[in-house]
Amino acid sequence: MNKNISALNEIAQKETRKIIGLMSGTSLDGLDIALCEISGAGENTAVKILEFETITYTEDIKTEIRKVFAKKTVDFQHFALLNEWIGLLHAGMVNDCLEKWNIPATEVDLIASHGQTVLHAPKFLHQQEKFPNATLQIGDGDHIAVKTGIITLSDFRQKHVAAGGEGAPLAVYGDYLLFSKKGENRIMLNMGGIANFTYLPASLDAEAVFVTDTGMANTLIDIYTKHYFPEKSYDKDAEIAQSGTVNPELLAELKSNAFFQKSFPKTIGQELFNFDFVQNALTKTSLAAISAPDLLATLTRLSAETISEAILFVVKNSPYALEDFKIYMSGGGIHNPLLVKWLAELLPCEFQKSDDLGILSDAKEAVLFAILANETVAGGDYNFGNNKGIPSVTMGKISFPD
């Protein structure tokens, strides 16, 4: 037997596994690195976060990614070089963290690398009949495995697409295994660049689980904060938006986009919700001269309303009332007090953070990819039936270090 296959078999037989989850989202903030101790699999999965750190992307890294990010036309050589470069970059960040944490690579069983999303193109968006749903993440797993010396799983979203999904949201798998609780209806709301949520029924019925993107959370706010204030990458504590006033006409125009009328579940990215999306709305409403505070207030309200309306859709189609739900938040959006305030007003139910369930809200997505790797190697047992958008598959391509 090949020594790497033998090592993988030994890892699968362990009672607990140390898995590093890596996540870099569409906001391009940086790389989340979560060292997790995971025991069991399937519905018996238990996770403990041993270490967590976010390595901020430098402006140079962001600039290189933006040359290809969510673009239909790119420099193909640059794209190919970037795939290798991001893999080496992420591997170096992992090695630096392990050195800082005083943990040898030999003590880590697996790395689960989400990679850097550069394009998300569900069929409804690209509208080319002969082509399927598509999504693409770069940061080659072989480079990570070789440079760290650790078996690496990567490219998780491709199996989801191959099995009939749109490649997102993948949080549903970890949400279901970690956070389902009999007798409590939970909504796990993640607010990164894009917002998505998982509905976990009190019945624990996997076929009743629901997951969808809702649209933007932080992405438009971040884009326009940087546009007006180049020295800022985001509206810290919503300071700018809180000094502005929501423009109802612009808000209505933004919400008139066909995406918001599309049936659930659905996925999306910056391919639609980008700088031009807002510029087109400003042109149609003759509001090009709107102030920065008023625009950021309107974009924050847009996120709050589209998130809440999607959640209310699920509640309306469940046998429960809104007050029967608990919403657990994670992602960068939890640090936006205006967004959180408006969500609480629009959804009068109990709000908490995933921290209250034992998982740091900022680390949650990285942890969920560690769980996906654990499932692929250790083999969980769950079945989402014919639940639309949630194929019952294991995910991730395996790269060996030698």
N, C-alpha and C positions, 0 to 999 in steps of 0.2 A: 504493500500500500504506500502511495506517495506520502511523504512525511507531513505535508501540509493537510492532506485529507485526514491523516491520523490525528493530527493536532486538533483539527476542527471537531472530530468525533469525540475527543477527550473533553473539549470545551462543552459540547452538547450534553455530556453526562454529568457535569458538575452540579452541585446543589446551588451554588451561587456563581455568577459570572460578573467580572468587571468589564463594563462596556462604556466606551466614550462616545457620546452623542454629539454630533456637530451640526449646527444650523446657521445658515446665513440667509436672511429673507430678502424680499424685494425692496425693503427700505435701504439696503446696502449699508447698514450701521456698522456691521462687523461680524465676527464669527463667535457664536455661543459655543462654549466647550463645557460639557457636563460629564464628569466621571461618575458613573452610576454602578451601584452594586445591585444586581437583579437576581432574584431567586424565583424558581418556578417558571411557568409559562401559561399561556391562555388565561383563563379566568382566575388562576391561582398566582398570577404575577404579583410580585412585591418589589418595590424599588426604594432604594435609599440613595440620595445624592451625597457622594463623598466629597466632591470638589466641584466648583463652578466658577467660570470666568468668561467675560466677554472681551475679546480682543478687538478694539476699534479699528476699522479700516482707515488707512491714511487717505488723504485726498488723491494721491497718485493711484492707489488701488481702485478707488471709486471711479476715477477718470477713465482708467483702462476698461473697467466693466461697462461703463455707460456707453462706450463706443459700439457695443453690440447689444446692450440690454433693451429688450422690447422693440427692436428695430427689424424691419423687413429686409433691409439691404445693409450688408456689412462687408468689411474687408475680410475675405475668407482666410488669408494668412494670419491676420491678427486674431481671428476667432480660434484657429487651430492652436496658435501659440498660447492663447489665454487659457485654453482647456488644461494644458500641461502646467502652466504657471500657477493657476489657482490651486491645483492639486498640491504642488510643491509648497505654495504659500500656506495652505491649511495644515499640511504636514509639519512645517516648521513651527507653526503656532502651537500645535499639539506637543511637539517636542519641548518647546519652551515652557509650556505649562507643566509637563511632567517633571522637568528639572526644577521648576519653582516649587512644586508640591513634594519634591523629593520622593518621587515614585518611579521606579525603573520600568521601562517599556515591557519587560518580561512579566510584570505583574498584571498587565492589561490583556484581557482575552480578545477583545474585538474593538474596532472603530466602526461606528455607523455614521456615514457622511451623507448629508442631504445634498451637498454641492451648492453651487450658486445658480439660481434660476436666471436664465437669460431670455427665455421665450415661453409663453403659455398660450397655446392656440387651440382651444376647443373648437369643434367643427362649426358651431353656431357663429363663431367669430370670424374664422377664415373663409367659411362659406364656399369651399371647393369640394364639390360632390365626391370626386374620386379619392379624396384624401381623408384619413381618419382624424380623430382627436390627436393633438400633439402637445408635448411639453418637453422642455430641454433644460437640463442642469449640467453645468460644467464643473471641472475640478476633478481630474481623472483619479479614480480609486486605486489604480495600480501604482501611481506615483506616491500616493499617501501610504500605501502598504509598504513599499520599498523603503521610503525615507524614514518611516517610524519603526519598521520591523514588526508591525502588528497587522494581523489579518483584518481586512477592511471590507465592509459592505457598503455599496453606494448605488446610485442611480435607481432609487426605490420607485419612482413614479412610473417608470416604463411598464412594469407588470400591471399596474392599475389600469393604464391605458390599453394594454394588450387584452385585458380581461373585460373591456367594454366601458371602463370609467373614463373620466376626463383628466386623471392624474392628480386630482385634488378634490376636497381637502383630505389629507391622509391622517390628520389628527384623530379622526374618528376611531381608528383601531386602538390606539393607546388610551384614548378617553374611555372607550367601552371597557377595556381590560382593567384599567386602574381605578376609575372613578364611579362606575355604576354602583348604585346602592339600593337595595330592595326597600321599597316604601317611600323613596324620595325621588321626585322628578327633578332632574338636573339639566341645566343648559351650560355647557362648557364653551364660553365665548372667548375667542382669541382675536385680539385687535393688533395686528402688525401693520404692514403696508396695506394689505387686504384684510377684511374682517371675515371670519367664518365661525360657525358654531356647530356643536354636536348636541342633539337632544338625547338624553339617556332616560328612558322610561323607568318608572318605579317598579314595573313588572320584571325588569331585567331581560325582557324579550329582545333578543338581538335583531329580529326582523322588524321591530318597531323603532329601532334606532334611526335617527334622521340627521343628515349633515349637509351643509351647503355653505358656499360663499355668499355674502350679502352684498358685496361691493367694496368700496374703499373704507379704510379706517384712517390711517395716518398718511397715506401716500400723497394725496392732493394737498393736504395741509403742509407736508414737508416740502413738496416741490415749490409751492408758492411762497413759503417762508424764505427759502433759499433764493427764490427769484427776486423778492423785494429786499431781502437782507442777506447778501452773499456770505457774510461772516457767520450766519446761523445755519445749522442743518435741520432744525426743527423749532417749533414754537414752544419753548420751555414753559411748562406750567400754564400754557395757554395765555400767556401774558398779553400777547398782541390781540388774539381773538377776543379776549374778555374786554378789551377796550373798544371793540367794534359793535356793530349792530347787524343782525341778519337781514339780508335783502330778500324779501319774499318772492319777487319776480325772478330773480336769478336762481333762487332755490328751486322754484317750480320748473324752470327751464332745465336745470341739471337733472332733476328727477324724472323728466319726460323721456329720457333715453330708453330705448327699447329693452336694454338689459333688465331694467327694473320691472318690466311687464312680463319678462320671460318666466316660464314656470320653474318652480323649484323641483329638485336641487339643481344648482348651476355653479360654475366656477368662472373666474375672471382674473385679470392682472392689469399691469400698466399698459398693456397693448391697447386697452380702451381708455382706462382712467389715467390720463396723462395731462401734460401741459396743454396740448391742443384741445382736449376735451373741454377744459374750462374756457379757453380762449374762444372757441366756437360759441359757447353759451353767452359769453360776454358780448360778442359781436351781435348775436341775435337779439339780445335785450338792450343793446345800445348802452352798455354799462362799462365800457372799456376804461372809463375814468374812475371807477370805484376805488375807494381807499383800501390800503392793505389790511387794516383792522377789520373793515366790513367784509372784505372778501374772505379772510381767514375765519371770521365768525360764521359766515354762510357755509363755508366748506366743512367746518366742524359740525354745524347743524345738519348738513347733508349726511355725514357719517352717522350721526346719532339717529336720524329719522329712518335711514335705510336699514340700519341694524335692527332697530326696534320693530319696524314693520315686518321684517323677515321673521323675527321671533314671534310676533303676534300671529303671523300666518300659521306657524306650527302649533301654537297654543289653541287657536281657533279650531284646528283639525285634530285636536286631541280630546280625550274625555275629561279633561281637567280645566280648572280655572287658572288664571294668571297667578293668583296668590298661592297656588299649589306648587309653584316652581321656585327653585333656587338657581340663581345665575352666578357662576364662578368665572371670574375674568382673569385673563392673562394677556401677555404681549405688551408692547410699548404704549398702547392706547390707555392702559390703566394709569399712566403717569400724566394724562391730560385731564385736569380736574373739570374743565368745562364739558368735555365729552362725557365723562362719567356722570356729572350732575344732570345733564340732559337725558341720558339713558335712564337714570333713576326716576326722572319725572315722567318719561314716556312709558316706562315699564314699572309700575308700582308693585314690585315684589322684592324679595330679599336678594341683595347683591353681596357677594363675597369675592375673595381672590382665591386662586388655586393654592396659594400659600396655606390657606385654612384647611386644605386637604393634604398637606405635607409636601407639596411640590412647589418650589419657588416659581412665581409667575413668569419671571424673566427667563427661567431655565426650561420651562415646560416643553417647548417645541423640540429642543435638543434631546430632552429626556424621552420624548415620544419616538424619536427615530432610534434611540438605543433600544426601546421596546420592540420596534419593528425588526431590528437585527436579532434580538433575542428570540422572537417568534420564528424567524427563518431558520435559525440554528437549532433551537431547543424544541420547536414544534408545538405550538399551542393547538387547542381544539375549540374552535368557535365557528359558527355558521350564521351569516347574515341573510341566508336564503336568497330570494330574488330581489332583495332590497336595492332599489335603484341607486347607482352611484357608489355602492359599497360591495364590490366583488370580494368573495371569501378566498383570498389568495395570500401567499407569503411573498415578500418583496425584497429586492436588493440583489445586486450582482456581487459575487465574492472575488476578492483580489488577494492573492497570497504574497508575502514579502519576498519570496525567492522561488 
